[in-house]
Amino acid sequence: MHRIIDWNELWKAIHASSPGRAEKDRDPAAVWDKRAAAYHRATRDEKDATEQELRFIDLAAGDTVLDVGAGTGRLAVPIAHTAAHVTALDPSGGMLALLEERMAAAKRTNYSCVRMRFEDTVVGRDIEPHDVVIAAFSLGFYDLAAALGKLDAAATRSVYLFWHAGEWRSRDEMVLYRAVFGEEVSLQKGYPDYIYPVNILHDAGIYPNVRIYHAAWDAVYDSVDEAVQNWVTMHSPDLEDPSPVVEYFTRVLRRDASGRYVERSVRPTAAVWWTKEG
């Protein structure tokens, strides 16, 4: 079959157009170490989207699982309750330190951490093949075809990817990004959606399952000010005028029964997965 579009080269071109991504490529650990606490604050109370993802993943009690871009353990910790062993791979020591705290709180010891960029790993040397490989919102690689090939090589049974469908944030969040950064920079901060990895996999002879669903993400804060500061730390530490961020959180936060402030973001999301032959 003739390829009209080289999806990986198009992905590379979009990736290279963003100065922010170039910084992450050079030293992702430095970027995410600074954001680890804020990321944990924004995701620690998240349940619905995590449960949605876990329902897609076929796990058995004896399985080994590799979580690529594991972050603070949003998926790795609950998976450790079922799997025989979970390997959490992430370049950020700050993220993995929080993951270890969460594993300890959950009384789980059946895990190990690998602090490396996935691009730098060699399967069979740095990471052993696992029954199941997961990459949830962690496909920010310059050479996506190479990364997808390595994810496939690291799995003995199945691979699960989770990535956005359409714009990379919800409609309200994209309005905020455009207000803070402008149209062009807002687009540069995001990544192309799921159709790119699906087409890259297709060109490589892998024909994955795809399911589009609406993921509901909750972040819980003690105040509007805390939500604003957390967002600024995560997305724009040098922001001089936080008024668009204040307006956004004043508008979208809802009080729950305990009096805390909940931000609910609903985003079209793609679950992409395949089972290896044999």
C-alpha positions in Angstrom: 0.0 0.0 0.0 1.4 3.4 -1.0 1.9 6.0 1.7 0.6 9.4 0.7 1.6 10.9 4.1 4.6 10.0 6.2 2.8 10.5 9.6 6.0 10.1 11.6 7.8 12.9 9.7 4.8 15.1 10.0 4.7 14.4 13.8 8.5 15.3 14.0 7.9 18.6 12.2 5.1 19.6 14.6 7.2 18.4 17.6 10.2 20.5 16.5 8.1 23.6 16.0 7.6 24.0 19.8 10.4 25.6 21.9 8.9 24.2 25.0 9.1 20.7 23.7 12.8 21.2 22.8 13.4 22.0 26.5 11.7 18.9 27.6 13.6 16.8 25.1 16.9 18.1 26.4 16.3 17.5 30.1 12.8 16.2 30.9 13.8 15.4 34.5 14.6 19.0 35.2 11.3 20.1 33.8 9.2 17.6 35.6 11.1 17.7 38.9 10.0 21.3 39.2 6.4 20.4 38.5 6.1 17.1 40.4 4.4 18.5 43.4 1.9 20.6 41.4 1.2 17.6 39.1 0.5 15.4 42.1 -1.7 18.1 43.6 -3.7 18.3 40.4 -4.1 14.5 39.9 -4.1 13.0 43.4 -7.9 13.1 43.8 -8.6 11.9 40.3 -10.6 8.7 40.2 -13.0 8.6 37.3 -10.6 8.9 34.4 -8.2 6.5 36.1 -11.0 3.9 36.5 -12.0 4.4 32.9 -8.5 3.6 31.7 -8.1 0.6 34.0 -11.3 -0.9 32.6 -9.6 -1.1 29.2 -6.5 -2.9 30.5 -6.8 -6.7 30.6 -4.7 -7.8 33.6 -4.2 -11.2 35.3 -2.8 -11.8 38.7 0.5 -13.1 37.4 1.2 -10.3 35.0 4.2 -8.0 34.8 3.4 -4.5 33.8 5.7 -1.7 32.4 4.2 1.8 32.9 6.1 4.2 30.6 5.9 7.8 31.9 4.5 6.5 35.2 4.7 10.0 36.8 3.4 9.9 40.4 1.8 6.5 40.0 -1.8 7.3 39.0 -2.0 4.0 37.2 0.9 2.1 38.6 -0.4 2.1 42.2 -3.8 0.6 41.5 -2.3 -1.8 39.0 0.1 -3.1 41.7 -3.0 -4.4 43.5 -3.6 -6.9 40.7 -0.3 -7.4 38.8 2.5 -9.6 40.1 5.0 -6.7 39.5 4.9 -3.2 38.1 7.9 -1.4 36.7 7.5 2.4 36.8 9.7 4.2 34.2 10.0 7.9 34.3 12.9 10.4 33.8 11.9 12.5 36.8 13.2 11.5 40.3 10.7 14.0 41.8 7.8 12.1 40.2 9.1 8.7 41.2 9.6 9.8 44.8 6.0 10.7 45.0 5.1 7.4 43.3 7.1 5.5 46.0 5.2 7.4 48.7 1.9 6.4 47.2 3.0 2.8 46.9 4.1 2.8 50.6 0.7 4.3 51.6 -1.0 1.5 49.6 1.3 -1.1 51.3 2.6 -2.3 47.9 6.1 -3.6 47.5 5.7 -5.5 44.2 7.1 -2.7 42.1 10.4 -1.2 40.9 11.4 2.2 39.5 13.6 3.0 36.5 14.7 6.6 36.3 15.4 7.0 32.6 14.1 8.6 29.4 12.3 5.9 27.5 14.2 7.0 24.4 17.5 6.0 26.1 16.4 2.6 27.3 17.4 -0.7 25.7 14.9 -3.5 26.0 16.7 -6.5 27.5 19.4 -4.3 29.2 17.6 -1.4 31.0 14.1 -2.9 31.0 13.1 -6.5 30.6 10.1 -7.5 28.4 6.8 -7.3 30.4 3.5 -9.0 29.7 1.7 -5.6 29.4 3.1 -2.2 28.5 1.2 1.0 29.2 1.8 4.6 28.0 -0.9 6.9 29.3 -0.5 10.5 28.0 3.2 10.0 27.7 3.8 9.9 23.9 5.7 13.2 23.8 8.6 11.7 21.8 10.3 13.4 18.8 10.6 10.1 16.9 7.2 8.5 17.7 7.7 5.6 15.3 10.8 4.5 17.1 9.1 4.9 20.5 6.0 2.9 19.4 8.3 0.2 18.0 10.1 0.0 21.3 6.8 -0.2 23.3 5.8 -3.1 21.1 9.2 -4.8 21.6 8.9 -4.4 25.4 5.6 -6.2 25.5 5.2 -10.0 25.3 1.3 -9.8 25.2 -0.3 -6.4 24.8 0.3 -2.6 24.7 -2.2 0.1 25.8 -1.9 3.7 24.9 -4.1 6.6 26.1 -4.0 9.9 24.2 -6.3 12.8 23.4 -8.8 12.9 20.6 -9.1 16.3 19.0 -7.7 19.3 20.9 -5.4 18.4 23.8 -7.4 20.1 26.5 -11.2 20.6 27.1 -13.0 23.5 25.4 -12.9 25.7 28.5 -9.2 24.9 29.1 -8.3 25.8 25.6 -10.0 29.2 26.0 -7.8 29.7 29.0 -4.6 28.6 27.2 -5.4 31.0 24.3 -6.0 33.9 26.7 -2.7 33.3 28.5 -0.4 32.2 25.6 -2.2 33.3 22.4 -3.4 31.1 19.5 0.0 30.0 18.1 1.7 29.1 21.3 -1.4 27.3 22.6 -1.2 25.0 19.6 2.6 24.5 20.1 2.1 23.4 23.7 -0.2 20.6 22.6 0.5 17.5 20.6 -1.3 16.0 17.5 -4.0 13.7 18.5 -4.5 9.9 18.4 -4.8 9.6 14.7 -1.0 10.1 14.3 0.1 7.1 16.5 -2.7 5.0 14.9 -1.5 5.8 11.4 2.2 5.3 12.3 1.3 1.9 13.8 -0.6 1.0 10.7 2.4 1.9 8.5 4.4 -0.4 10.7 2.0 -3.3 10.2 0.3 -3.0 13.6 -3.5 -2.6 13.4 -4.7 -1.5 16.8 -8.1 -1.4 18.4 -9.3 2.2 19.0 -12.1 3.3 21.3 -13.0 7.0 21.7 -14.6 7.9 25.0 -15.1 11.0 27.2 -12.7 11.0 30.1 -13.8 13.0 33.2 -10.9 14.4 35.2 -11.3 15.9 38.6 -8.9 18.1 40.5 -9.7 19.1 44.1 -8.4 22.2 45.8 -8.9 24.0 49.1 -9.4 27.4 47.5 -9.5 29.3 44.2 -6.1 30.7 45.0 -4.6 27.3 45.4 -6.0 26.2 42.1 -4.6 29.3 40.4 -1.1 28.9 41.9 -1.0 25.2 41.0 -2.0 25.9 37.4 0.6 28.7 37.1 3.3 26.4 38.5 2.4 23.7 36.1 2.0 25.7 32.9 3.5 29.2 33.2 5.8 29.9 36.1 6.8 33.3 34.8 3.2 34.5 34.2 3.0 38.2 35.1 -0.8 38.6 34.8 -2.7 35.7 36.3 -6.1 37.4 35.8 -7.2 35.0 33.0 -6.4 32.0 35.3 -8.3 33.6 38.2 -11.3 34.2 36.0 -11.2 30.6 34.7 -11.1 28.9 38.1 -13.6 31.3 39.6 -16.0 30.3 36.8 -15.4 26.5 36.6 -14.7 25.4 40.2 -17.7 23.9 42.1 -17.9 23.3 45.9 -18.4 19.7 47.0 -20.1 18.5 50.1 -16.9 19.0 52.2 -16.6 22.6 51.0 -13.6 22.0 48.8 -13.3 23.2 45.2 -13.6 20.7 42.4 -12.5 21.3 38.8 -14.1 18.7 36.4 -12.7 18.6 32.9 -14.3 16.3 30.3 -12.1 15.5 27.3 -12.5 13.2 24.3 -9.9 10.5 24.7 -8.6 7.6 22.7 -7.8 4.2 24.0 -5.5 2.5 21.5 -4.4 -1.1 22.2 -3.2 -4.2 20.5 -2.4 -7.8 21.4 0.7 -9.4 19.9 0.3 -12.5 17.7 1.3 -15.6 19.5 
